[in-house]
Amino acid sequence: MDSNTGSDGFFVVEISGDLTIYDVSQHKLVFEALLAKHQPLRLNFSAVDDIDTAGVQLILSVIKALQEQGLEFTCCQMSAEVEQTFELLGAQWVVLNSKEAA
């Protein structure tokens, strides 16, 4: 997972690899460190190969933590498979956020 600050003040997080039950614990540690920075996040899904329920739960928990801090988030570059997973799990508002940010 790579990160940098964009010109709009959002901290861009490029998520790579799988966001599955097998990988979530690694990603969770990185997200916890990023949340400690208290910056708005842009989650870039362009390099996500696979996502399952555990991955969606992790992303939703990151979004909730940002909202509790009063910070914004955007998602971008979701593949059709990633979008479909969010939609199947009732989190289509994350996909809509991704399309608005594009």
C-alpha positions in Angstrom: 0.0 0.0 0.0 1.5 3.3 -1.1 0.4 6.8 0.0 1.0 10.5 -0.8 -0.7 13.8 -0.4 -2.6 15.1 -3.4 -2.9 18.8 -4.4 -6.4 18.9 -2.9 -5.2 18.0 0.6 -6.5 14.5 0.5 -4.0 11.8 1.5 -4.1 9.4 -1.4 -3.9 5.7 -0.4 -3.2 3.3 -3.2 -4.4 -0.1 -2.0 -2.8 -3.0 -3.8 -3.2 -6.7 -3.8 -6.0 -8.5 -2.1 -8.4 -7.2 0.5 -9.6 -10.6 1.7 -9.8 -12.3 5.1 -6.2 -13.5 4.5 -4.8 -10.0 4.1 -7.1 -7.7 6.1 -4.9 -7.7 9.3 -1.9 -6.3 7.3 -4.0 -3.6 5.7 -5.7 -2.8 9.1 -2.3 -1.9 10.7 -1.5 0.5 7.8 -5.0 2.1 7.9 -4.7 2.6 11.7 -1.4 4.5 11.2 -3.0 6.6 8.4 -6.1 7.5 10.6 -3.7 8.8 13.2 -2.6 11.5 10.8 -6.1 13.1 10.9 -6.2 13.8 7.2 -9.0 13.2 4.6 -8.3 10.1 2.6 -8.7 9.2 -1.0 -8.8 5.4 -1.4 -7.5 4.3 -4.8 -8.6 0.8 -5.6 -6.9 0.5 -9.0 -4.5 -2.2 -7.9 -6.9 -4.3 -5.8 -7.0 -7.8 -7.2 -9.7 -9.3 -5.0 -12.0 -8.1 -2.2 -14.3 -10.1 0.0 -16.6 -9.4 3.0 -13.7 -8.9 5.3 -12.2 -6.3 3.0 -15.4 -4.4 2.6 -15.8 -4.4 6.4 -12.3 -3.0 6.8 -13.0 -0.2 4.3 -16.3 0.6 6.0 -14.6 0.8 9.4 -12.0 3.2 8.0 -14.7 5.4 6.5 -16.6 5.3 9.8 -13.5 6.4 11.7 -12.9 9.2 9.2 -16.5 10.4 9.7 -16.1 10.3 13.4 -13.1 12.5 13.1 -15.1 14.9 10.9 -12.9 14.1 7.9 -13.9 13.5 4.3 -13.1 10.5 2.1 -13.3 9.6 -1.5 -12.8 6.3 -3.3 -11.6 6.1 -6.9 -10.7 3.7 -9.7 -12.8 0.8 -8.6 -12.9 -2.2 -10.9 -16.3 -3.6 -11.8 -15.6 -6.6 -9.5 -14.9 -4.3 -6.6 -18.0 -2.2 -7.3 -20.1 -5.3 -7.5 -18.8 -6.6 -4.1 -19.7 -3.4 -2.4 -23.1 -3.3 -4.0 -23.9 -7.0 -3.2 -23.1 -6.2 0.5 -25.4 -3.2 0.6 -22.7 -0.6 0.5 -23.5 0.9 -2.9 -23.1 4.4 -1.4 -19.3 3.8 -1.4 -19.5 3.0 -5.1 -21.5 6.2 -5.7 -18.9 8.2 -3.8 -16.3 6.6 -6.1 -18.1 7.7 -9.3 -18.6 11.2 -7.9 -14.9 11.6 -7.2 -13.9 10.5 -10.7 
